[in-house]
């Protein structure tokens, strides 16, 4: 009986991660459905191969994260670790794809005559993929500290949900309409990404509250990771139109093919 009492809280916490991973999958696939997935069968999506690769990699990550949480919850730790190498490769591919896609969309906007707003908004996806990469890298470094590792992985996955969540708030913006040529209208203002950012923070806060209730205190991984995500959300708007970022964005544009 004592062993059962000790195991139960751990099982409950593992199930919490499975549920959170499931939410990430639903958000990623559900909110991208109108502007991407449902556009594929009729052939009305006009994006190029880079956008297809980008969508495949980032969507695959949420499924990968769900499978990893399920393996951990089922105590199949060796299998979980074996798949970790695939996760490292996938995250690396996401890093390059994320930067390439953000730069491509920015240069499309610049070419269409929306240079300043395109450079400004590029800060949103570029900072998002950078934060994701840093959180995943630290999580990998903390592989021997599973409590830290799994929380950082959760925060990293939640952090990239801002892109699909943005679809809710950009729905009335013509630039998000399915089939519209990228760059045909100005990118939305950076401030328009704040509501989606708040929702991602709410998901991280839910994990913090769960920790508080089950552990008596929030884990430092949540506090540090959440603080990094929050800082990015709050600082993007004031930084996006500074000469420093505009110059950096111009430099990044030189890498576009």
C-alpha positions, 0 to 999 in steps of 0.5 A: 500500500505504501508503494502505491501511495508513493507512485500515485502522485508521480503517475498523476504528474506524468498524465498531466504532461500527456494532457498538456502535450495533447493540448499542444497538438490540438492547438497546432493542428486545429488553429492552422487547419483553416489557413493550411491543412484544409487548403491542401486537398483543394490545392488553394494554398499558395505557399512554396516548398519552404512553407510546407517543410516548415509546417511539417517540421513544427507540426511533427514536433508537437506529435513527437512531444506527445509521444515522448510524454506518453512513453515517459508516462508508461515508464518506457524510459529507454525507448523515450531516450532512444527517440531523444536523438530524433528529437535533437535532429528535429529541433535542429531542422526546425531552427534552420527552417524557422529562420529561413521561413521568417527571413523569406516572409520578411523579404517578401514584405520588403519586396512588396513595399512594406519594408519597415513593417516587414522588418518589424514583424520579423522579430516575432517569429525570429525571437520565437524560434530562438527561444525554442532552440535555447530552451530545448538545448538547455533541456537536453543539457539537463537530460540527467535531471528529468524534473527540469528536462521535462518542464523545459521541454513543455515550456519550449513546446508551448512557446511555439504555439504563438504562431497558430494562436495568432491565427485567431487574432489575425483572422480579420487581417487580409494578409492571413487570408488563405490563398493570398500572395505573401507580401500583398498587404502589410504584415500586422503590427507587432502589438497584434501578436501580444494576445496570442502571447498572453495565451501561451503564458496562460498555459505556462501559468497553468503548469506552474499552478499545477506544480504549486498544488502537487509539489508545494512550489513551482519548479525553477524551470517553469519560472525561468522559462516562463520569464524568458517567454514573457520578456520576449512578448513584452519587449518585441513591440518596443524593440521592433522599430528601433534602428538596432533591430531594423538594421539587424533585420536588413542584415538577415535579409541578405541571407535570403536566396 
